[in-house]
Amino acid sequence: MASARADAAGPLRLTRRMTPSDAIFWYTESALPIFRPIIAGLYLLDRAPEVDRLRRGAEAAVAMVPRLRQRVREGPLGIGLPTWADDAHLDLDYHLRHVSLPAPGTRSHLLELVGKLIATPLDRERPLWESYWID
C-alpha cells in the first residue's frame, strides 16, 4: 500500500511511484484481462440524487485525493515501477455518468446493468475510476 500522509487542512499526499504489490496487479491485468481487481459499491436511494451536489462532492474528493486525478504511466520499455502522474486533461463529465434503466426498471434490470458496468475495463489512459447514478 502506498505511504500516505494527510493533515486536517490539506489534501492527502501520496508517493508517485507505484508500490511493487500494486504493480503486480497492474501488469497482471495487462497480461491476463480476465484477472481484473474491482472495487464497486451499489447504493439504493429513496430519491434521485442532486446532480450538482454529486459533482461538487466529486470535485472536493478530486482536490483532496491525488489518485482520483492521476493516471498510471509506465517506465520506458516497461523498466522500473509505474508511476502516478496528474492527468492534465481530467474530465469529470467522463468519470461521472448517468444511466437510465429501461421501463419498468426492476431490481433484476438494475443488477444486470451493474454487472455489465463492472465487467467493462476502465480506460487505462485516464484516472482509474468511474461513478454512475442510475435511475
N, C-alpha and C positions, 0 to 999 in steps of 0.2 A: 504494500500500500504506500502511496506517495506520502512523503512527510508534509505536514501542513501546519501552519500557524495562523491564528486569527486573533485580533483583539476586538473588543466590543464595538469600536468605532469604525473599523476598516474592513476591507474585503479579505477573504481567505487568500493566503499566499502559498502557492504550491511549487514544487520543483518543476523545472521544464523537461528534464529527461524522464522518459517513461521508466517505471520500475521493471526489473527483469521479469517478475511474475506477470505484470500487465503485458509486456512484450510477448511473452509466450502465448497469451490469449490472442493478441493482435496477429501474430504470424500464423498461428494455428487456424484462425478464421480465414486467413488468406489462402492457405493451402487446402483446407477442408471446410468449405462453406456450410456444410451440414452442422458443423460444430460452431455455434454462434451463441455465446452467452448473452442473455437478455434479462433486463430488469424491467418489469411492467407493473402498472397498477391500474385498477379499474374502480372508479368511484361512482356510485349511483346516487344522484342528487334528487331532491324533491322538486326542484325547479331549475330552469335553464340558468347557466352562469351568466354573469355580466361580462360581456366580451372585453370591454375596456378595462375592467378590473383584472381579468386574466392577463391581459397584455401588460398592465402596469406591474403585476406580480412577476411576470417573466422578465421584464426589464430590470427590476430590482434584483432578481436572482442572478441574471447575467452579469450585473455590475459587481455582485458580491462573490460569485463562484467562477473563477477563471476558466475551469474546464467547460463551462457552458458556452464560452465564446472562443474556444480553441479547437483546432483540428490537429490530427496527427501528421507529422512529417517524418518520413523515413530518411535515414542517412544515405549518402551517395553509395551506390552499388549495394545497398542493403547492409552496409557495415555499421556496426555500433547500434546502440539502442535508439529507437524512435524518440522524437521529442514532441512536445506540445507547443504549438505556435498560435498566436492570436490570429483569428480569421478576419482580415481587413474588410471582408465583404459579408459579414454576418447579417443575415436577413431573417428577422423574427417572423415575418409572414411565411417563410418557408417552414420554420420549425413549429409554429402554432397553426394547427389545421382544424378545419370544421368539416364534419361529415354528417349527412342526414341518412337515417335508415329508411328503406322503402316502407310504405304503409303495409301492414299495420304496425310495424316496428316492435316485434315481440322480443322477449329476452333471448330466445334462440337466435333471432336475426342479429341481435347485438353481439352475442358470443361468437357467432360465425365471423362477423366483421372484425372483431377484436383479434381473433385467431389469424385472420389474413394480414392485419396490420402488423402484428408482432412477428409474423413469419417473413415479412418483407425486410431485406437487409437495409441498414442505414447507409446513406451516402458517405463513403469514407473520405470524400473530398471536403466534407463540411464537419462542423462540430457534431459529435455523436449523440444526438438526442432529438426527439420529436415529441410533441404533445398534441393530442386530439381532444376536441369536445364533440360529442356525438349526440344528436337529437333524433 
